[in-house]
Amino acid sequence: MNYRHIYHAGNFADVFKHIVLTLCLEKLHEKPAPFFVLDTHAGIAKYDLSDEKSLKTFEAEKGIKKLLKEENFFEILPSRYLTILAKLNRCEISELPEKLNFYSGSPIIIKDYLRARDRAIFAELNREDFQILKRNFAGNAKFSLSFEDGFHLLRSKLPPLEKRGLIIIDPAFEKDQSKVSADYDKIIQGLVDAHKRFAHGIYLVWYPIIKTDAATVEKFQREMSQLKFEKTLHVIFDVGSKEEETKMTACGMFIFNAPWQLDKKLKTILAKVLEILQQGDNAKLEIIG
């Protein structure tokens, strides 16, 4: 995988990840008490799908754009997710199939849910991306931007004063195998530390599944399943791609302390999404926990 997310913005993995994020934020939003969100690897927040880097991989065409070509796309995807995309593109939801020029990263989605007393921190360590993030997403009282390794914030920013919150962990996962393994180790250690400080928070941990990394991924999955959170939900979204073995053909997300009935909602929505985005007969959706 290329570590610059613009190459992958709006692909099947983004759609999957952002559906999960949206549904979890919906649950936090149901109660009036304020909540906190930490995005450890925020990226640039807003992705131009006409950028040559995005066009080079054509991944959005097989992801969000393919879904929007469906006549009933507004019945398949969460309404708030579509509303956020429409706002970003300054159009109506019905106009998204023709006017989707920008795709929202996690910070845009999170920002849309923040009320007067809610708070968020968005961390990004890539210097170039952080400068773009600042331009796209200037801070205000409800959120702050941090040029820092997001893993460090799992110690320094938890527990939050709000006592309710969501942490999304979505590292770059660069091509270098040693760096990928290091990211997995950082995730495990970060979650061990975070559990000591904020055991009841909602944690979303996204990861890619690449055939050539099978042993590393399986080890990570085992270790994640052994963490001491009260409830673990593990979702695997596999489009059955016939891409070469060094490319991402599936992805997964661990959800610790998942909101009530999230598994049922995900099964309903993601099964329909997968039916449209599948690239082969071996496509599958697994929800474990």
C-alpha positions in Angstrom: 0.0 0.0 0.0 1.1 3.6 -0.7 1.2 5.5 2.6 -0.3 8.6 1.1 -4.0 8.1 1.5 -5.0 10.2 -1.5 -4.2 7.1 -3.6 -6.9 5.1 -1.8 -9.5 7.7 -0.9 -13.1 6.6 -1.4 -12.2 2.9 -2.0 -14.0 -0.1 -0.6 -12.0 0.1 2.6 -12.8 3.8 3.2 -16.5 3.1 2.7 -16.4 0.2 5.1 -14.4 2.1 7.7 -16.6 5.2 7.5 -19.9 3.3 7.8 -18.6 1.8 11.0 -17.4 5.2 12.3 -20.7 6.8 11.4 -22.8 4.2 13.2 -20.7 4.5 16.4 -20.9 8.3 16.4 -24.6 8.0 16.0 -24.8 6.0 19.3 -22.7 8.6 21.2 -24.9 11.3 19.8 -28.0 9.8 21.2 -27.2 10.9 24.8 -26.9 14.5 25.8 -23.8 14.1 27.8 -20.6 15.4 26.0 -18.2 13.0 24.4 -14.6 13.0 23.2 -13.0 11.7 20.0 -9.4 10.9 19.3 -8.3 10.3 15.7 -4.7 9.0 16.0 -3.9 9.1 12.2 -6.1 11.8 10.8 -4.7 12.3 7.3 -5.7 15.5 5.4 -9.5 15.3 6.1 -10.6 16.1 2.6 -9.6 14.3 -0.5 -9.9 15.6 -4.1 -11.0 12.7 -6.3 -9.9 14.5 -9.4 -6.3 14.7 -8.1 -3.9 12.8 -10.4 -2.9 10.5 -7.5 -6.5 9.4 -7.0 -7.1 9.0 -10.7 -3.9 6.9 -11.0 -5.3 4.1 -8.9 -9.0 4.5 -9.9 -10.0 3.1 -6.4 -12.9 5.5 -5.8 -14.5 4.2 -9.0 -14.6 0.7 -7.5 -15.8 2.1 -4.1 -18.0 5.1 -3.3 -18.6 6.0 -6.9 -19.8 2.5 -7.8 -22.2 2.6 -4.8 -23.6 6.0 -5.9 -24.4 4.6 -9.3 -27.0 2.4 -7.7 -30.6 3.7 -8.1 -31.4 3.2 -4.5 -28.0 4.2 -3.0 -29.8 6.4 -0.5 -31.5 3.3 1.0 -28.2 1.4 1.2 -25.9 3.9 2.9 -26.4 5.6 6.2 -28.3 8.9 5.7 -25.8 10.9 7.8 -22.9 9.6 5.9 -24.5 10.8 2.6 -25.4 14.1 4.2 -21.8 14.7 5.1 -20.6 13.9 1.6 -23.3 16.2 0.1 -22.2 19.1 2.4 -18.6 18.6 1.5 -19.5 18.7 -2.2 -22.0 21.5 -1.8 -24.8 19.6 -3.4 -28.0 17.7 -2.5 -27.8 14.0 -1.8 -29.6 13.2 -5.0 -26.9 15.1 -6.9 -24.0 13.1 -5.4 -23.6 10.6 -8.4 -22.8 13.5 -10.7 -21.2 16.0 -8.2 -18.9 13.8 -6.0 -15.6 15.6 -6.4 -14.3 15.3 -2.8 -14.3 12.5 -0.3 -14.4 13.0 3.4 -11.7 11.6 5.7 -12.6 10.6 9.3 -12.1 14.1 10.7 -14.8 15.6 8.5 -17.2 12.9 9.6 -16.3 13.3 13.3 -16.6 17.1 13.1 -20.1 16.8 11.8 -21.2 15.1 15.0 -19.6 17.4 17.4 -22.0 19.5 19.5 -21.2 22.6 21.6 -19.7 20.6 24.5 -18.2 17.7 22.5 -14.4 17.7 21.8 -12.0 16.0 19.4 -8.3 15.8 18.7 -6.9 14.9 15.3 -3.3 13.8 15.1 -1.1 13.5 12.0 2.7 12.8 11.9 3.3 13.2 8.2 4.6 16.8 7.9 3.2 17.5 4.4 -0.2 15.9 5.3 -0.4 17.9 8.5 0.1 21.2 6.7 -2.8 20.2 4.3 -4.9 19.2 7.3 -4.3 22.6 8.8 -5.4 24.3 5.6 -8.5 22.1 5.2 -9.5 21.9 8.8 -8.4 24.9 10.9 -9.0 24.3 14.6 -11.6 25.8 16.9 -12.7 25.3 20.4 -14.4 21.9 19.7 -11.3 20.3 18.2 -7.6 20.6 17.9 -4.9 19.5 15.5 -1.7 17.8 16.7 1.5 17.3 14.7 2.4 14.2 16.7 2.5 10.4 16.7 -1.1 9.5 17.5 0.0 6.5 19.4 1.6 8.7 22.0 -1.8 10.4 22.6 -3.3 7.1 23.8 -1.3 7.8 26.9 -1.3 11.5 27.2 -4.9 12.3 26.3 -6.7 9.4 28.1 -8.9 9.3 30.0 -10.9 12.2 28.7 -12.6 14.7 31.0 -15.9 13.9 29.2 -15.7 10.2 30.5 -17.4 9.1 27.2 -15.6 8.7 23.9 -14.4 7.1 20.8 -10.8 6.4 19.6 -10.2 5.6 16.0 -6.8 4.1 15.1 -6.0 3.9 11.4 -2.2 3.9 10.7 -0.6 4.4 7.3 0.6 0.7 7.0 3.5 1.5 4.6 4.9 -1.0 2.1 8.0 -1.8 4.2 7.1 -5.1 6.0 9.2 -4.1 9.1 7.2 -0.9 9.4 3.9 -2.7 9.1 4.9 -5.1 11.9 6.0 -2.1 14.0 2.6 -0.5 13.5 0.8 -3.7 14.6 3.1 -3.8 17.7 2.3 -0.1 18.4 -1.4 -0.8 18.2 -1.3 -3.7 20.6 0.8 -1.8 23.2 -1.2 1.4 22.7 -4.4 -0.4 23.4 -2.9 -2.1 26.5 -2.0 1.3 27.8 -5.4 2.8 26.7 -7.3 0.1 28.5 -5.6 1.0 31.8 -6.7 4.6 31.4 -10.0 4.4 29.6 -11.3 0.9 29.6 -14.9 1.7 28.7 -14.2 3.9 25.6 -15.2 2.8 22.1 -12.1 1.8 20.1 -12.1 1.3 16.3 -9.0 -0.2 14.9 -8.8 -0.6 11.1 -6.2 -2.8 9.3 -5.5 -4.0 5.8 -5.5 -7.6 4.7 -2.9 -8.5 2.1 -2.2 -12.1 1.1 1.6 -11.8 1.3 1.3 -10.5 4.9 -1.0 -13.4 6.0 1.2 -14.6 8.8 1.7 -11.1 10.2 -2.1 -10.4 10.0 -3.1 -13.6 11.7 -0.7 -13.0 14.5 -2.2 -9.5 14.9 -5.7 -10.8 14.9 -4.9 -13.3 17.6 -3.3 -10.7 19.8 -6.1 -8.3 19.3 -8.7 -10.9 20.3 -6.8 -11.5 23.5 -7.0 -7.9 24.8 -9.0 -7.4 28.0 -11.8 -5.2 26.8 -15.3 -6.1 28.0 -16.6 -6.6 24.5 -14.8 -7.3 21.2 -16.4 -7.2 17.7 -14.3 -8.2 14.8 -15.5 -7.4 11.2 -13.8 -8.5 8.0 -14.8 -7.0 4.7 -13.5 -8.9 1.7 -14.5 -7.8 -1.8 -12.9 -11.0 -3.3 -10.6 -9.0 -5.5 -8.3 -10.8 -7.9 -5.6 -8.2 -7.5 -2.0 -9.3 -7.2 -1.1 -10.8 -3.8 0.9 -7.7 -2.7 -2.2 -5.5 -2.8 -5.1 -5.1 -0.4 -8.0 -7.3 -1.2 -9.8 -7.1 2.1 -9.7 -5.2 5.4 -10.8 -5.6 8.9 -11.8 -3.6 11.9 -11.7 -4.5 15.6 -14.4 -2.6 17.6 -13.9 -2.7 21.4 -16.9 -1.9 23.5 -19.1 -1.8 20.5 -22.4 0.1 20.9 -25.5 -2.1 21.5 -26.8 -3.9 18.4 -24.0 -2.5 16.2 -23.3 -6.0 14.9 -26.9 -6.3 13.6 -26.8 -2.9 11.9 -23.5 -3.6 10.3 -24.7 -7.0 9.0 -27.7 -5.4 7.4 -25.8 -2.4 5.8 -22.5 -4.1 4.9 -24.1 -7.1 3.3 -25.8 -4.8 0.8 -22.7 -2.8 0.3 -20.6 -5.9 -0.4 -23.1 -7.2 -2.9 -22.4 -4.1 -5.0 -18.7 -3.8 -4.4 -17.7 -7.4 -4.7 -15.0 -8.1 -7.3 -15.2 -11.9 -7.3 -17.2 -14.9 -6.2 -15.2 -15.4 -3.0 -16.3 -12.0 -1.5 -17.4 -12.4 2.1 -18.4 -10.4 5.2 -17.5 -11.8 8.6 -18.8 -10.4 11.9 -17.3 -12.2 14.9 -18.2 -11.5 18.5 
